[in-house]
Amino acid sequence: VETPTEQELAEEREKFYKAIGYSDKSSDPSLPLEYVGKVLRFKLGKVSVKLRDDTKEVSTLVTKEVSVDVKQRPSSNNICLEVSVGRLDMTGTSKEGKDGEVPAIITVKDDTK
């Protein structure tokens, strides 16, 4: 019994696809371009990243209310990615002698709510 080669398998697959009218490269023309087939949604309440050197904390980045929607649109063969961040803060280290006062490097708030 001979095992078919990759080329023979590809040729047979192409013949089969042609016989049943299937193409793995085309989209469904009956769907509107705006149609969303699948949605994958991520929501994070808070994400915090701290940068440190050997002895102390250098900077902190905090995001709140992060959401990501990944929308698959089969009719136009694309993916739509929507990302929103409710708040983003980046702070530096406290200055010596300032009673723990930490300077704000970046502060962005979602004012649409």
Backbone as XML, in Angstrom:
<?xml version="1.0"?>
<chain id="A" units="angstrom">
  <residue number="1" name="VAL">
    <atom name="N" x="0.855" y="-1.172" z="0.000"/>
    <atom name="CA" x="0.000" y="0.000" z="0.000"/>
    <atom name="C" x="0.896" y="1.228" z="0.000"/>
  </residue>
  <residue number="2" name="GLU">
    <atom name="N" x="0.674" y="2.092" z="-0.978"/>
    <atom name="CA" x="1.449" y="3.324" z="-1.084"/>
    <atom name="C" x="0.758" y="4.461" z="-0.345"/>
  </residue>
  <residue number="3" name="THR">
    <atom name="N" x="1.554" y="5.275" z="0.316"/>
    <atom name="CA" x="1.038" y="6.465" z="0.974"/>
    <atom name="C" x="1.066" y="7.610" z="-0.032"/>
  </residue>
  <residue number="4" name="PRO">
    <atom name="N" x="-0.062" y="8.324" z="-0.181"/>
    <atom name="CA" x="-0.084" y="9.431" z="-1.155"/>
    <atom name="C" x="0.846" y="10.566" z="-0.719"/>
  </residue>
  <residue number="5" name="THR">
    <atom name="N" x="1.412" y="11.238" z="-1.698"/>
    <atom name="CA" x="2.308" y="12.362" z="-1.415"/>
    <atom name="C" x="1.467" y="13.599" z="-1.080"/>
  </residue>
  <residue number="6" name="GLU">
    <atom name="N" x="2.124" y="14.603" z="-0.565"/>
    <atom name="CA" x="1.435" y="15.862" z="-0.238"/>
    <atom name="C" x="0.809" y="16.476" z="-1.484"/>
  </residue>
  <residue number="7" name="GLN">
    <atom name="N" x="1.512" y="16.404" z="-2.612"/>
    <atom name="CA" x="0.998" y="16.965" z="-3.865"/>
    <atom name="C" x="-0.254" y="16.215" z="-4.303"/>
  </residue>
  <residue number="8" name="GLU">
    <atom name="N" x="-0.237" y="14.888" z="-4.200"/>
    <atom name="CA" x="-1.409" y="14.100" z="-4.572"/>
    <atom name="C" x="-2.591" y="14.405" z="-3.656"/>
  </residue>
  <residue number="9" name="LEU">
    <atom name="N" x="-2.324" y="14.562" z="-2.383"/>
    <atom name="CA" x="-3.391" y="14.921" z="-1.445"/>
    <atom name="C" x="-3.982" y="16.283" z="-1.781"/>
  </residue>
  <residue number="10" name="ALA">
    <atom name="N" x="-3.128" y="17.241" z="-2.099"/>
    <atom name="CA" x="-3.596" y="18.578" z="-2.461"/>
    <atom name="C" x="-4.440" y="18.538" z="-3.727"/>
  </residue>
  <residue number="11" name="GLU">
    <atom name="N" x="-4.026" y="17.752" z="-4.719"/>
    <atom name="CA" x="-4.785" y="17.629" z="-5.966"/>
    <atom name="C" x="-6.149" y="16.998" z="-5.712"/>
  </residue>
  <residue number="12" name="GLU">
    <atom name="N" x="-6.189" y="15.952" z="-4.898"/>
    <atom name="CA" x="-7.459" y="15.286" z="-4.581"/>
    <atom name="C" x="-8.381" y="16.207" z="-3.789"/>
  </residue>
  <residue number="13" name="ARG">
    <atom name="N" x="-7.792" y="16.950" z="-2.869"/>
    <atom name="CA" x="-8.587" y="17.899" z="-2.095"/>
    <atom name="C" x="-9.195" y="18.949" z="-3.010"/>
  </residue>
  <residue number="14" name="GLU">
    <atom name="N" x="-8.393" y="19.451" z="-3.955"/>
    <atom name="CA" x="-8.878" y="20.461" z="-4.905"/>
    <atom name="C" x="-10.014" y="19.907" z="-5.764"/>
  </residue>
  <residue number="15" name="LYS">
    <atom name="N" x="-9.881" y="18.668" z="-6.228"/>
    <atom name="CA" x="-10.942" y="18.030" z="-7.024"/>
    <atom name="C" x="-12.219" y="17.892" z="-6.199"/>
  </residue>
  <residue number="16" name="PHE">
    <atom name="N" x="-12.074" y="17.471" z="-4.954"/>
    <atom name="CA" x="-13.233" y="17.291" z="-4.078"/>
    <atom name="C" x="-13.917" y="18.632" z="-3.819"/>
  </residue>
  <residue number="17" name="TYR">
    <atom name="N" x="-13.145" y="19.676" z="-3.487"/>
    <atom name="CA" x="-13.712" y="21.002" z="-3.245"/>
    <atom name="C" x="-14.447" y="21.509" z="-4.477"/>
  </residue>
  <residue number="18" name="LYS">
    <atom name="N" x="-13.871" y="21.287" z="-5.661"/>
    <atom name="CA" x="-14.507" y="21.737" z="-6.898"/>
    <atom name="C" x="-15.813" y="20.991" z="-7.127"/>
  </residue>
  <residue number="19" name="ALA">
    <atom name="N" x="-15.833" y="19.695" z="-6.832"/>
    <atom name="CA" x="-17.037" y="18.880" z="-7.033"/>
    <atom name="C" x="-18.192" y="19.325" z="-6.133"/>
  </residue>
  <residue number="20" name="ILE">
    <atom name="N" x="-17.891" y="19.748" z="-4.917"/>
    <atom name="CA" x="-18.965" y="20.151" z="-4.005"/>
    <atom name="C" x="-19.176" y="21.662" z="-3.964"/>
  </residue>
  <residue number="21" name="GLY">
    <atom name="N" x="-18.403" y="22.418" z="-4.760"/>
    <atom name="CA" x="-18.565" y="23.865" z="-4.822"/>
    <atom name="C" x="-18.078" y="24.589" z="-3.584"/>
  </residue>
  <residue number="22" name="TYR">
    <atom name="N" x="-17.048" y="24.075" z="-2.960"/>
    <atom name="CA" x="-16.515" y="24.666" z="-1.738"/>
    <atom name="C" x="-15.176" y="25.327" z="-2.007"/>
  </residue>
  <residue number="23" name="SER">
    <atom name="N" x="-14.945" y="26.458" z="-1.328"/>
    <atom name="CA" x="-13.639" y="27.100" z="-1.372"/>
    <atom name="C" x="-13.292" y="27.524" z="0.040"/>
  </residue>
  <residue number="24" name="ASP">
    <atom name="N" x="-12.128" y="27.140" z="0.518"/>
    <atom name="CA" x="-11.723" y="27.524" z="1.870"/>
    <atom name="C" x="-11.175" y="28.948" z="1.922"/>
  </residue>
  <residue number="25" name="LYS">
    <atom name="N" x="-11.112" y="29.617" z="0.785"/>
    <atom name="CA" x="-10.578" y="30.968" z="0.725"/>
    <atom name="C" x="-11.647" y="32.037" z="0.533"/>
  </residue>
  <residue number="26" name="SER">
    <atom name="N" x="-12.866" y="31.655" z="0.221"/>
    <atom name="CA" x="-13.893" y="32.659" z="-0.050"/>
    <atom name="C" x="-14.817" y="32.834" z="1.141"/>
  </residue>
  <residue number="27" name="SER">
    <atom name="N" x="-15.477" y="33.989" z="1.189"/>
    <atom name="CA" x="-16.418" y="34.273" z="2.253"/>
    <atom name="C" x="-17.843" y="34.034" z="1.749"/>
  </residue>
  <residue number="28" name="ASP">
    <atom name="N" x="-18.781" y="34.048" z="2.687"/>
    <atom name="CA" x="-20.186" y="33.816" z="2.352"/>
    <atom name="C" x="-20.775" y="35.091" z="1.756"/>
  </residue>
  <residue number="29" name="PRO">
    <atom name="N" x="-21.116" y="35.117" z="0.466"/>
    <atom name="CA" x="-21.620" y="36.332" z="-0.168"/>
    <atom name="C" x="-23.046" y="36.697" z="0.252"/>
  </residue>
  <residue number="30" name="SER">
    <atom name="N" x="-23.749" y="35.784" z="0.923"/>
    <atom name="CA" x="-25.120" y="36.080" z="1.324"/>
    <atom name="C" x="-25.179" y="36.935" z="2.592"/>
  </residue>
  <residue number="31" name="LEU">
    <atom name="N" x="-24.056" y="37.097" z="3.291"/>
    <atom name="CA" x="-24.030" y="37.885" z="4.518"/>
    <atom name="C" x="-23.620" y="39.325" z="4.219"/>
  </residue>
  <residue number="32" name="PRO">
    <atom name="N" x="-24.224" y="40.305" z="4.913"/>
    <atom name="CA" x="-23.767" y="41.697" z="4.729"/>
    <atom name="C" x="-22.358" y="41.873" z="5.293"/>
  </residue>
  <residue number="33" name="LEU">
    <atom name="N" x="-21.627" y="42.841" z="4.777"/>
    <atom name="CA" x="-20.243" y="43.059" z="5.203"/>
    <atom name="C" x="-20.147" y="43.420" z="6.682"/>
  </residue>
  <residue number="34" name="GLU">
    <atom name="N" x="-21.179" y="44.034" z="7.250"/>
    <atom name="CA" x="-21.167" y="44.452" z="8.651"/>
    <atom name="C" x="-21.530" y="43.323" z="9.605"/>
  </residue>
  <residue number="35" name="TYR">
    <atom name="N" x="-21.950" y="42.171" z="9.097"/>
    <atom name="CA" x="-22.377" y="41.058" z="9.939"/>
    <atom name="C" x="-21.228" y="40.569" z="10.818"/>
  </residue>
  <residue number="36" name="VAL">
    <atom name="N" x="-21.512" y="40.426" z="12.113"/>
    <atom name="CA" x="-20.517" y="39.931" z="13.070"/>
    <atom name="C" x="-20.878" y="38.498" z="13.408"/>
  </residue>
  <residue number="37" name="GLY">
    <atom name="N" x="-19.984" y="37.572" z="13.076"/>
    <atom name="CA" x="-20.232" y="36.157" z="13.309"/>
    <atom name="C" x="-19.983" y="35.742" z="14.747"/>
  </residue>
  <residue number="38" name="LYS">
    <atom name="N" x="-18.890" y="36.202" z="15.334"/>
    <atom name="CA" x="-18.520" y="35.825" z="16.698"/>
    <atom name="C" x="-17.940" y="37.028" z="17.421"/>
  </residue>
  <residue number="39" name="VAL">
    <atom name="N" x="-18.187" y="37.082" z="18.727"/>
    <atom name="CA" x="-17.632" y="38.140" z="19.567"/>
    <atom name="C" x="-16.941" y="37.491" z="20.748"/>
  </residue>
  <residue number="40" name="LEU">
    <atom name="N" x="-15.714" y="37.897" z="20.991"/>
    <atom name="CA" x="-14.956" y="37.448" z="22.147"/>
    <atom name="C" x="-14.705" y="38.680" z="22.999"/>
  </residue>
  <residue number="41" name="ARG">
    <atom name="N" x="-15.184" y="38.652" z="24.245"/>
    <atom name="CA" x="-15.115" y="39.833" z="25.102"/>
    <atom name="C" x="-14.281" y="39.544" z="26.348"/>
  </residue>
  <residue number="42" name="PHE">
    <atom name="N" x="-13.355" y="40.470" z="26.635"/>
    <atom name="CA" x="-12.532" y="40.407" z="27.836"/>
    <atom name="C" x="-12.816" y="41.645" z="28.665"/>
  </residue>
  <residue number="43" name="LYS">
    <atom name="N" x="-12.955" y="41.474" z="29.977"/>
    <atom name="CA" x="-13.104" y="42.620" z="30.877"/>
    <atom name="C" x="-12.188" y="42.418" z="32.069"/>
  </residue>
  <residue number="44" name="LEU">
    <atom name="N" x="-11.414" y="43.449" z="32.360"/>
    <atom name="CA" x="-10.520" y="43.433" z="33.511"/>
    <atom name="C" x="-10.878" y="44.618" z="34.396"/>
  </residue>
  <residue number="45" name="GLY">
    <atom name="N" x="-11.033" y="44.364" z="35.685"/>
    <atom name="CA" x="-11.349" y="45.447" z="36.600"/>
    <atom name="C" x="-10.162" y="46.359" z="36.833"/>
  </residue>
  <residue number="46" name="LYS">
    <atom name="N" x="-8.989" y="45.776" z="37.048"/>
    <atom name="CA" x="-7.801" y="46.569" z="37.339"/>
    <atom name="C" x="-6.553" y="45.788" z="36.936"/>
  </residue>
  <residue number="47" name="VAL">
    <atom name="N" x="-5.619" y="46.476" z="36.306"/>
    <atom name="CA" x="-4.330" y="45.898" z="35.958"/>
    <atom name="C" x="-3.267" y="46.855" z="36.488"/>
  </residue>
  <residue number="48" name="SER">
    <atom name="N" x="-2.307" y="46.314" z="37.216"/>
    <atom name="CA" x="-1.253" y="47.133" z="37.793"/>
    <atom name="C" x="0.108" y="46.549" z="37.418"/>
  </residue>
  <residue number="49" name="VAL">
    <atom name="N" x="0.993" y="47.421" z="36.938"/>
    <atom name="CA" x="2.356" y="47.020" z="36.581"/>
    <atom name="C" x="3.313" y="47.938" z="37.330"/>
  </residue>
  <residue number="50" name="LYS">
    <atom name="N" x="4.249" y="47.342" z="38.054"/>
    <atom name="CA" x="5.218" y="48.131" z="38.815"/>
    <atom name="C" x="6.615" y="47.909" z="38.250"/>
  </residue>
  <residue number="51" name="LEU">
    <atom name="N" x="7.317" y="48.999" z="38.007"/>
    <atom name="CA" x="8.713" y="48.941" z="37.555"/>
    <atom name="C" x="9.595" y="49.156" z="38.777"/>
  </residue>
  <residue number="52" name="ARG">
    <atom name="N" x="10.560" y="48.262" z="38.946"/>
    <atom name="CA" x="11.436" y="48.320" z="40.115"/>
    <atom name="C" x="12.895" y="48.206" z="39.680"/>
  </residue>
  <residue number="53" name="ASP">
    <atom name="N" x="13.765" y="48.842" z="40.433"/>
    <atom name="CA" x="15.180" y="48.553" z="40.272"/>
    <atom name="C" x="15.582" y="47.663" z="41.450"/>
  </residue>
  <residue number="54" name="ASP">
    <atom name="N" x="16.833" y="47.536" z="41.740"/>
    <atom name="CA" x="17.272" y="46.616" z="42.791"/>
    <atom name="C" x="16.793" y="47.006" z="44.188"/>
  </residue>
  <residue number="55" name="THR">
    <atom name="N" x="16.616" y="48.291" z="44.433"/>
    <atom name="CA" x="16.324" y="48.723" z="45.793"/>
    <atom name="C" x="14.932" y="49.300" z="46.007"/>
  </residue>
  <residue number="56" name="LYS">
    <atom name="N" x="14.313" y="49.872" z="44.995"/>
    <atom name="CA" x="13.016" y="50.521" z="45.210"/>
    <atom name="C" x="12.147" y="50.507" z="43.957"/>
  </residue>
  <residue number="57" name="GLU">
    <atom name="N" x="10.905" y="50.877" z="44.177"/>
    <atom name="CA" x="9.938" y="50.991" z="43.086"/>
    <atom name="C" x="10.214" y="52.272" z="42.313"/>
  </residue>
  <residue number="58" name="VAL">
    <atom name="N" x="10.262" y="52.173" z="40.984"/>
    <atom name="CA" x="10.573" y="53.323" z="40.144"/>
    <atom name="C" x="9.297" y="53.983" z="39.635"/>
  </residue>
  <residue number="59" name="SER">
    <atom name="N" x="8.346" y="53.171" z="39.155"/>
    <atom name="CA" x="7.118" y="53.713" z="38.577"/>
    <atom name="C" x="6.011" y="52.668" z="38.654"/>
  </residue>
  <residue number="60" name="THR">
    <atom name="N" x="4.771" y="53.146" z="38.663"/>
    <atom name="CA" x="3.613" y="52.256" z="38.690"/>
    <atom name="C" x="2.636" y="52.691" z="37.602"/>
  </residue>
  <residue number="61" name="LEU">
    <atom name="N" x="2.149" y="51.726" z="36.824"/>
    <atom name="CA" x="1.135" y="51.968" z="35.799"/>
    <atom name="C" x="-0.108" y="51.185" z="36.210"/>
  </residue>
  <residue number="62" name="VAL">
    <atom name="N" x="-1.244" y="51.878" z="36.344"/>
    <atom name="CA" x="-2.492" y="51.248" z="36.758"/>
    <atom name="C" x="-3.570" y="51.582" z="35.738"/>
  </residue>
  <residue number="63" name="THR">
    <atom name="N" x="-4.261" y="50.551" z="35.243"/>
    <atom name="CA" x="-5.422" y="50.751" z="34.374"/>
    <atom name="C" x="-6.634" y="50.177" z="35.071"/>
  </residue>
  <residue number="64" name="LYS">
    <atom name="N" x="-7.776" y="50.833" z="34.924"/>
    <atom name="CA" x="-9.025" y="50.369" z="35.520"/>
    <atom name="C" x="-10.079" y="50.287" z="34.433"/>
  </residue>
  <residue number="65" name="GLU">
    <atom name="N" x="-10.975" y="49.330" z="34.601"/>
    <atom name="CA" x="-12.097" y="49.125" z="33.678"/>
    <atom name="C" x="-11.625" y="48.942" z="32.231"/>
  </residue>
  <residue number="66" name="VAL">
    <atom name="N" x="-10.771" y="47.959" z="32.024"/>
    <atom name="CA" x="-10.263" y="47.652" z="30.684"/>
    <atom name="C" x="-11.193" y="46.633" z="30.040"/>
  </residue>
  <residue number="67" name="SER">
    <atom name="N" x="-11.634" y="46.916" z="28.817"/>
    <atom name="CA" x="-12.441" y="45.936" z="28.089"/>
    <atom name="C" x="-11.937" y="45.838" z="26.654"/>
  </residue>
  <residue number="68" name="VAL">
    <atom name="N" x="-11.966" y="44.617" z="26.141"/>
    <atom name="CA" x="-11.529" y="44.337" z="24.773"/>
    <atom name="C" x="-12.602" y="43.474" z="24.114"/>
  </residue>
  <residue number="69" name="ASP">
    <atom name="N" x="-13.078" y="43.898" z="22.953"/>
    <atom name="CA" x="-14.005" y="43.115" z="22.146"/>
    <atom name="C" x="-13.302" y="42.737" z="20.848"/>
  </residue>
  <residue number="70" name="VAL">
    <atom name="N" x="-13.289" y="41.451" z="20.538"/>
    <atom name="CA" x="-12.753" y="40.954" z="19.276"/>
    <atom name="C" x="-13.945" y="40.441" z="18.485"/>
  </residue>
  <residue number="71" name="LYS">
    <atom name="N" x="-14.229" y="41.085" z="17.345"/>
    <atom name="CA" x="-15.389" y="40.731" z="16.524"/>
    <atom name="C" x="-14.916" y="40.138" z="15.207"/>
  </residue>
  <residue number="72" name="GLN">
    <atom name="N" x="-15.429" y="38.953" z="14.900"/>
    <atom name="CA" x="-15.062" y="38.267" z="13.663"/>
    <atom name="C" x="-16.166" y="38.507" z="12.632"/>
  </residue>
  <residue number="73" name="ARG">
    <atom name="N" x="-15.788" y="39.028" z="11.467"/>
    <atom name="CA" x="-16.738" y="39.318" z="10.386"/>
    <atom name="C" x="-16.434" y="38.398" z="9.202"/>
  </residue>
  <residue number="74" name="PRO">
    <atom name="N" x="-17.168" y="37.285" z="9.106"/>
    <atom name="CA" x="-16.858" y="36.283" z="8.081"/>
    <atom name="C" x="-17.087" y="36.760" z="6.649"/>
  </residue>
  <residue number="75" name="SER">
    <atom name="N" x="-18.055" y="37.647" z="6.428"/>
    <atom name="CA" x="-18.348" y="38.054" z="5.057"/>
    <atom name="C" x="-17.273" y="38.949" z="4.463"/>
  </residue>
  <residue number="76" name="SER">
    <atom name="N" x="-16.548" y="39.671" z="5.290"/>
    <atom name="CA" x="-15.490" y="40.531" z="4.773"/>
    <atom name="C" x="-14.098" y="40.021" z="5.148"/>
  </residue>
  <residue number="77" name="ASN">
    <atom name="N" x="-14.025" y="38.809" z="5.711"/>
    <atom name="CA" x="-12.748" y="38.181" z="6.076"/>
    <atom name="C" x="-11.880" y="39.094" z="6.927"/>
  </residue>
  <residue number="78" name="ASN">
    <atom name="N" x="-12.482" y="39.700" z="7.982"/>
    <atom name="CA" x="-11.656" y="40.539" z="8.847"/>
    <atom name="C" x="-12.059" y="40.382" z="10.302"/>
  </residue>
  <residue number="79" name="ILE">
    <atom name="N" x="-11.279" y="40.995" z="11.145"/>
    <atom name="CA" x="-11.515" y="41.001" z="12.586"/>
    <atom name="C" x="-11.472" y="42.446" z="13.044"/>
  </residue>
  <residue number="80" name="CYS">
    <atom name="N" x="-12.460" y="42.818" z="13.844"/>
    <atom name="CA" x="-12.532" y="44.165" z="14.401"/>
    <atom name="C" x="-12.130" y="44.076" z="15.867"/>
  </residue>
  <residue number="81" name="LEU">
    <atom name="N" x="-11.237" y="44.936" z="16.295"/>
    <atom name="CA" x="-10.750" y="44.945" z="17.670"/>
    <atom name="C" x="-11.125" y="46.281" z="18.302"/>
  </residue>
  <residue number="82" name="GLU">
    <atom name="N" x="-11.901" y="46.234" z="19.400"/>
    <atom name="CA" x="-12.288" y="47.445" z="20.119"/>
    <atom name="C" x="-11.737" y="47.357" z="21.533"/>
  </residue>
  <residue number="83" name="VAL">
    <atom name="N" x="-10.976" y="48.382" z="21.930"/>
    <atom name="CA" x="-10.349" y="48.410" z="23.249"/>
    <atom name="C" x="-10.765" y="49.696" z="23.939"/>
  </residue>
  <residue number="84" name="SER">
    <atom name="N" x="-11.147" y="49.584" z="25.222"/>
    <atom name="CA" x="-11.431" y="50.792" z="25.986"/>
    <atom name="C" x="-10.802" y="50.666" z="27.369"/>
  </residue>
  <residue number="85" name="VAL">
    <atom name="N" x="-10.351" y="51.802" z="27.872"/>
    <atom name="CA" x="-9.757" y="51.876" z="29.202"/>
    <atom name="C" x="-10.491" y="52.980" z="29.946"/>
  </residue>
  <residue number="86" name="GLY">
    <atom name="N" x="-11.095" y="52.630" z="31.080"/>
    <atom name="CA" x="-11.833" y="53.621" z="31.861"/>
    <atom name="C" x="-10.920" y="54.636" z="32.535"/>
  </residue>
  <residue number="87" name="ARG">
    <atom name="N" x="-9.766" y="54.208" z="32.985"/>
    <atom name="CA" x="-8.829" y="55.110" z="33.648"/>
    <atom name="C" x="-7.416" y="54.550" z="33.506"/>
  </residue>
  <residue number="88" name="LEU">
    <atom name="N" x="-6.452" y="55.465" z="33.340"/>
    <atom name="CA" x="-5.045" y="55.080" z="33.241"/>
    <atom name="C" x="-4.244" y="56.062" z="34.085"/>
  </residue>
  <residue number="89" name="ASP">
    <atom name="N" x="-3.463" y="55.535" z="35.014"/>
    <atom name="CA" x="-2.614" y="56.374" z="35.861"/>
    <atom name="C" x="-1.198" y="55.825" z="35.845"/>
  </residue>
  <residue number="90" name="MET">
    <atom name="N" x="-0.223" y="56.728" z="35.756"/>
    <atom name="CA" x="1.176" y="56.344" z="35.882"/>
    <atom name="C" x="1.811" y="57.295" z="36.883"/>
  </residue>
  <residue number="91" name="THR">
    <atom name="N" x="2.415" y="56.710" z="37.903"/>
    <atom name="CA" x="3.041" y="57.526" z="38.931"/>
    <atom name="C" x="4.514" y="57.184" z="39.038"/>
  </residue>
  <residue number="92" name="GLY">
    <atom name="N" x="5.260" y="58.147" z="39.567"/>
    <atom name="CA" x="6.690" y="57.941" z="39.789"/>
    <atom name="C" x="6.943" y="57.574" z="41.242"/>
  </residue>
  <residue number="93" name="THR">
    <atom name="N" x="8.175" y="57.772" z="41.686"/>
    <atom name="CA" x="8.526" y="57.468" z="43.077"/>
    <atom name="C" x="8.365" y="58.718" z="43.928"/>
  </residue>
  <residue number="94" name="SER">
    <atom name="N" x="8.174" y="58.497" z="45.204"/>
    <atom name="CA" x="8.031" y="59.636" z="46.117"/>
    <atom name="C" x="9.392" y="60.303" z="46.315"/>
  </residue>
  <residue number="95" name="LYS">
    <atom name="N" x="9.363" y="61.601" z="46.473"/>
    <atom name="CA" x="10.594" y="62.355" z="46.703"/>
    <atom name="C" x="10.948" y="62.270" z="48.178"/>
  </residue>
  <residue number="96" name="GLU">
    <atom name="N" x="12.208" y="62.171" z="48.454"/>
    <atom name="CA" x="12.651" y="62.080" z="49.844"/>
    <atom name="C" x="12.291" y="63.370" z="50.573"/>
  </residue>
  <residue number="97" name="GLY">
    <atom name="N" x="11.747" y="63.213" z="51.776"/>
    <atom name="CA" x="11.370" y="64.369" z="52.580"/>
    <atom name="C" x="10.020" y="64.947" z="52.220"/>
  </residue>
  <residue number="98" name="LYS">
    <atom name="N" x="9.255" y="64.323" z="51.331"/>
    <atom name="CA" x="7.949" y="64.844" z="50.911"/>
    <atom name="C" x="6.794" y="64.056" z="51.516"/>
  </residue>
  <residue number="99" name="ASP">
    <atom name="N" x="7.031" y="63.285" z="52.564"/>
    <atom name="CA" x="5.994" y="62.522" z="53.276"/>
    <atom name="C" x="5.202" y="61.604" z="52.362"/>
  </residue>
  <residue number="100" name="GLY">
    <atom name="N" x="5.889" y="60.887" z="51.494"/>
    <atom name="CA" x="5.230" y="59.903" z="50.645"/>
    <atom name="C" x="4.460" y="60.471" z="49.471"/>
  </residue>
  <residue number="101" name="GLU">
    <atom name="N" x="4.618" y="61.751" z="49.190"/>
    <atom name="CA" x="3.928" y="62.372" z="48.058"/>
    <atom name="C" x="4.484" y="61.791" z="46.756"/>
  </residue>
  <residue number="102" name="VAL">
    <atom name="N" x="3.589" y="61.277" z="45.901"/>
    <atom name="CA" x="4.007" y="60.610" z="44.667"/>
    <atom name="C" x="3.576" y="61.459" z="43.466"/>
  </residue>
  <residue number="103" name="PRO">
    <atom name="N" x="4.521" y="61.827" z="42.589"/>
    <atom name="CA" x="4.143" y="62.634" z="41.430"/>
    <atom name="C" x="3.371" y="61.816" z="40.393"/>
  </residue>
  <residue number="104" name="ALA">
    <atom name="N" x="2.333" y="62.420" z="39.806"/>
    <atom name="CA" x="1.567" y="61.792" z="38.731"/>
    <atom name="C" x="2.254" y="62.103" z="37.417"/>
  </residue>
  <residue number="105" name="ILE">
    <atom name="N" x="2.596" y="61.068" z="36.674"/>
    <atom name="CA" x="3.243" y="61.235" z="35.363"/>
    <atom name="C" x="2.170" y="61.325" z="34.290"/>
  </residue>
  <residue number="106" name="ILE">
    <atom name="N" x="1.189" y="60.399" z="34.345"/>
    <atom name="CA" x="0.073" y="60.351" z="33.383"/>
    <atom name="C" x="-1.203" y="60.078" z="34.160"/>
  </residue>
  <residue number="107" name="THR">
    <atom name="N" x="-2.262" y="60.821" z="33.859"/>
    <atom name="CA" x="-3.592" y="60.524" z="34.382"/>
    <atom name="C" x="-4.583" y="60.749" z="33.256"/>
  </residue>
  <residue number="108" name="VAL">
    <atom name="N" x="-5.308" y="59.708" z="32.880"/>
    <atom name="CA" x="-6.322" y="59.794" z="31.838"/>
    <atom name="C" x="-7.601" y="59.192" z="32.389"/>
  </residue>
  <residue number="109" name="LYS">
    <atom name="N" x="-8.680" y="59.958" z="32.347"/>
    <atom name="CA" x="-9.976" y="59.486" z="32.834"/>
    <atom name="C" x="-10.947" y="59.422" z="31.683"/>
  </residue>
  <residue number="110" name="ASP">
    <atom name="N" x="-11.880" y="58.480" z="31.769"/>
    <atom name="CA" x="-12.951" y="58.374" z="30.785"/>
    <atom name="C" x="-14.051" y="59.341" z="31.199"/>
  </residue>
  <residue number="111" name="ASP">
    <atom name="N" x="-14.133" y="60.492" z="30.535"/>
    <atom name="CA" x="-15.127" y="61.509" z="30.870"/>
    <atom name="C" x="-16.460" y="61.302" z="30.180"/>
  </residue>
  <residue number="112" name="THR">
    <atom name="N" x="-16.597" y="60.221" z="29.408"/>
    <atom name="CA" x="-17.849" y="59.976" z="28.688"/>
    <atom name="C" x="-18.915" y="59.368" z="29.567"/>
  </residue>
  <residue number="113" name="LYS">
    <atom name="N" x="-18.558" y="58.936" z="30.785"/>
    <atom name="CA" x="-19.536" y="58.286" z="31.669"/>
    <atom name="C" x="-20.245" y="59.298" z="32.530"/>
  </residue>
</chain>
